[in-house]
Amino acid sequence: MSNIRIPVMRPLLPKAEFIFEYLKEIDKTRWYSNFGPLVTDFETRIAKHFGVDAEEVCGFSNATQALALITRALNIPRGSYCALPGWTFVATAGAVYNADLVPFFIDVDEKTWAIEPENVIQFKEKISTVVVVSPFGAPINIKKWQDFKAKTGINVIIDAAASFDSIASFREFEVTDIPIIVSLHATKPFGTGEGGLVLWKDKEMLFKAKKMSNFGFTPEGLIVRGSNAKMSEYCAAVGLAELDGWNNKRTQWISLIEKYTEKLADVNVEVWPSVEYATSTMNVKLKYPVADDVINHLMSKGIESRRWWRKGCHNFEPYKDFPRQPLVVSNKLIDSVIALPFWLGITDEEIKEVVNTLKEAISIYYNSSLKKVV
């Protein structure tokens, strides 16, 4: 890594001076965790941001814990199959496994890069739950999944880790009776360092999950088996400062997507992010399965690149023996989708260098792929 001049990511959270006023509130109250006033304020403001009731939002220590607890709150039979994409970050499968369900890997759609109801319906007799993953912050059509849920009776959960902005930007990606989990990790477009959110119209179930995040305690006693997954006051302080500056930060993300998209216009790749929503990764799909070659070429020039989801959950040793359908599209994407350097503060010259080096790599390895085909 010592020769890397342009990293693939440099997270940016609010500066200390903008968090300081909120930290002074913590000093005053001496309330550090357990549903403190800053967490309550943060949840209230988040609810307003998404246009939902405050009781339809809950903060968590991170999105992985949130996903596991929401899954457990639904009282799904232990050991039953949960459908999820193989092509996702390992946290999704880890949360499913830690909720005592069996990950069942489903292929994604070639256009949406997500699992779709028509991909899953054939397995309805096998599965109890579906975890739908929003790929790199892209919008999910909730209505389709509501119809699926109504038709089959199968639980649906949305892992919308990077989708803070697209949930607010797309009418079809709305808060409903299907729980939506959002990550607030530092690498996400809206971050608090660590943290997670659940958006859910089912207030009773969300209240249950909230109590589960505090070991299952209520004033009346222990009501359910839980864990420790509460959002801290310090996390909320960062989140409140992030909210204060969100409109400006969102504008910067969109501007960066526009700059990259313009420079990639004559490059033979499919650009994934849309300028309609803010996201914190720039993934491109190569025409041929030469991800490793292109990544290595970029790295040799001091430009960091990666497969954002590595080889997919299903190919990691801890998950390779779990059930799956043939993951044809997923494996194609694994070998053809790469992440380019993308972070607030990257210069126009650095973007230009990244794109020119990508062109150089493509000219070499696309030709080499064509020769192999011939």
Secondary structure, 3 states (H helix, E strand, C coil): CCCCCECCCCCCCCCHHHHHHHHHHHHHHCCCCCCCHHHHHHHHHHHHHHCCCHHHEEEECCHHHHHHHHHHHCCCCCCCEEEEECCCCHHHHHHHHHCCCEEEEECCCCCCCCCCHHHHHHHCCCEEEEEEECHHHCCCCHHHHHHHHHHHCCEEEEECCCCHHHHHHCCCCCCCCCCEEEECECCCCCCCECCEEEECCCHHHHHHHHHHCECCEECCEECCCCCECECCHHHHHHHHHHHHCHHHHHHHHHHHHHHHHHHCCCCCEEECCCCCCCCCCEEEEECCCCHHHHHHHHHHCCECCECCCCCCHHHCHHHCCCCECCCHHHHHHHCCEEEECCCCCCCHHHHHHHHHHHHHHHHHHHHHHHHHHC
